[in-house]
């Protein structure tokens, strides 16, 4: 039956804002500060230019007053032509130019700091995500996570831009204007201005705080919609197999509809904010101009004073018009930045020990030994998957692990790579507990051909060379020949520059597997893991590559995880696993003679192949 919106497939729970505790805004700013400290001289220079720009800006109304008052000359006075155009007008133009010049210098000087901080944080987040455990990456939602990182990096630029380029300059200008009004005129001018600004800021902050919940909710719905879209596109073939394009479109539309409603709430409350702001500005401006007009009529003030006060109010209220937007954007930038910092601070499940050293082994030696000593492990703490597993792989020998699906075979490879830490016992490589060496040096010594091969959306050459970045084209081709894929690559129109597509979807399963084998051969580590390495190959290719793998494993310490027993008959020891325990062990001949589980599996597979 096709999934329908009325059934459980489309009944997705509403996405709620994240319940994870968020740090305070000041804590987020303190977290950002260390990234700006390397640019402290640029910051000081930018602040100097900003103050200079504001001094020039405040000087414009003062000069405008002198210009207006200078026009109050007797009719025909020759100074009207000499003084006003050549003096005041020139000075007025220079002040205007200085304001723009200092503003541009401020942005030019501090741009390197803004971009540098954004780059450093983005890089550290990227590195930290790679350092997190496999469990995190199995549970993550790629679309939402990438959206959070994108908004976090953009939030750094917005936060610095809005705070340093808008909020701080406006506060400096307000302080200058209040000082001029209080000293030059009646203190009531300063009090009216201060009261209007206080009410305006209080109203703006209160309403914006109330509106933040709607913006945060909209962002959560945006991430959820993005996650669904990415997940559906990554599983394009599955969607096509089950003819579920309409179902996927309906699910995506549900997310978009929730996003639309959240954004409508945000827009409605924005209208309330803007209307209230304009009302406060209008009342304050009328009160100021009424008092100034009264002063002109009574003779205490000149017409130039009235023009100056009006110009001051316009200069103050124009940036204040955007205070709600600025405050909202700063709050949102802090929220987005906090999300990214929270991601950066996500605790590593598997971390290097404080005194961890690099894995010590002779790089010229053929191989190193591997030992599993009474290993117990479970992905969930309350349920063990592996029970007291012990085996030893001498340097240069091959041990194969066979058994039914779910027996824990592939988990052995994950533990050897230290994607997880064991909950009991220990694993040693070259005689060293892998928990006491660095993960980088451990993984450098191990190569794997996994059962499910995922390739980068790049060229065949890039995907093979990924085994050892910096390899020459000749080395890449030699690895491809060893994996029996060189002829196939050369037959393609673009050869080694052929694109493999998203996750390698342009290649068949066997071709992807051979690229993975070539990649591992190029790495050439002392320890090799073959996890169902030939499972996607046809019989002819399987036999060819199996012979090549056996030749390679001759001088390597090799762990082979297999389902087809014919691929492991030459192993020095075969372990038969079931339900997380080793039931039998021995050579192929010994296990057949034992007449147990392995012998039964062998008989079934032989019969299946004959049929």
C-alpha positions, 0 to 999 in steps of 0.5 A: 500500500502506498504511504499516505499523509493520513497514515503513520508515515506522514504523521511526523511530530512537530519540531520543537525548539531545541531543549538543550540548555543555551549559554547566556549572550555574554557567555557566547561573546566571551567564547568568541573573544579569543578568536578576535584577540589575534586582531586586537590592533586592527580592532583598536584601529577600527574603533579609532576610525569609528570615533573619528567618523562619528565626530565628523557626523556630529559636526555636520549639524553644528556646521549646518547651524552656522551655515543657516545663521550665517544666512541671516545677514542684511540684504546685499551684505557682501559677506553673503557671497564670500563667507558662506559659499567659500567657507562654510559650504566647503567645510560642510562638504569636507565633514560629509566626506570625512564621515564616509571616508572614516567609515570605509577605513573602519570596515576595511581595517577590520574586515580581515579580523571578521573573516579570519575569526569566521574561518578559524571557527569554521575550520575548528568545527569541521575538525571537531566533527571529524574527531567525534565518534562514529556513534555521533555520525550514525545519529546525526541529521546531516542537513540540519547540522550543516544548516547550523554550521552555515548559520553559525559562520554567517552569525559571526560576520553579522554579530561583528558587523551589527555590533561594531558598525551599528550599535556601538557607533550609535551609542557614541553618537547619542552620548555626543549629542546629549552632551552638546544639548545639555551644555549648549541649550536647556537641559530639558532637551537632553532629558527629552532625548534621553527619555525618548531613547530610553523608552524606545530601547526598552520597548524594542528590547522587550518586544524583540525578546518576545519575538525571538521565540518565533525566530528560533522556532522558524530556524528549527523548522528550517533545519528540519525541512532542510534535513528532510530534503537532503535525506530524500535526495541522498536516497534518490534511488530508494524513493524511485524504487518504491514510487514515493516521489509524491509521498516525499513531496508531501512530507517536505511540504508539511515541513515547509508549511510549519516553516511558513506559519512560524515565519508569518508569526515572526512577520506579524510581531515585526509589524507590531514592533515597527509601529510602536517604534515609529510612535515613540520616535514621533512623540519624541521628535514633536516634543523636541521641535516644540521646545526648540520652536518656543525657544526661537519665538522667545529669542533664546535660540536662533533659527540655526539652533532649530535646524541643528536640533532637527538634524541631530534628531534625524541623525539619531533616529535614522539608525534607531529605526533599525535598532529592532532589526539590529537587536533581533539580528544580534540576538539571532547571531548569538543564538546561531553562534551558540549552536555552533559552539555547542557543536564544537564542545560536543564531548568526544566519546573516543579521545586520545589519552592525555599521555598518548604517544604515537604507535611505535613499530618498525615501518620497514618491517613486513607487519605487526601483531594484533591481540584481542584479550578478553574483549567485551563490548556493546553499543548500548551499555545495558546489552553486550554484543561481544562476550569475552573475545580473545584471539591473536594474529601473529605478524604477517599471518591471516585470521578470518572471522566467519559467522551469521549476520549480527554475530559481531564480525564487523564490530571487531574491525570497528574496535580495532580502528578504535571507533569505539572503546571496549568495555572490557578487556583490551586490544593491542597492536604491535604489543601496545594497548590501542587506548594508550596510543594516538588515534591518528598513528593507530589508523595510519597503520591499518587499511580496510576494504569495507563491505559498503564502499562510499566514494567521494563525488570526485574523479576516480583518480582522486578516490584512489589517491585518497589512500595516500594523498600526494601519490603520483599518477603512476602509483595510483595506476599501479594500485588500480592494476593490482585491484583489476580496475585499470583496464575499466578506467582506461576504457572510459572516455575521461579515464582516471578523470571520470567522475564517480557521482554522489557516493559513487552511484555512477559505478556498479557495486563491483567497480566501487569495491575495486576502487576501494581495494585500490585505495587501500593497496595504495595506503600500504599499511602493515595491518589489513582488514577485509570486511566482505571485500569481494562481496559485490563482485562476480565469480570471475572477478572475485577469484582474480581479486581474491588471488591478489588479496592473498598475495598482498596478505602474504606479508601483512597482518590480516583480519578477514571478515567473510560470509563466503567460506571459500574466500578464507580457506587459506587463512592461518586461523578461522574463528567461527562467531555466533551471538558475540562469542567464538564457538570454534577456531582452527584451520579450514581442515581442522574445522571440517574435521570437527564437524561442528558449525563451520562444517555445516556452513561449508556443506550448505555453501557447497550445496548452494554453489552446486545447485 
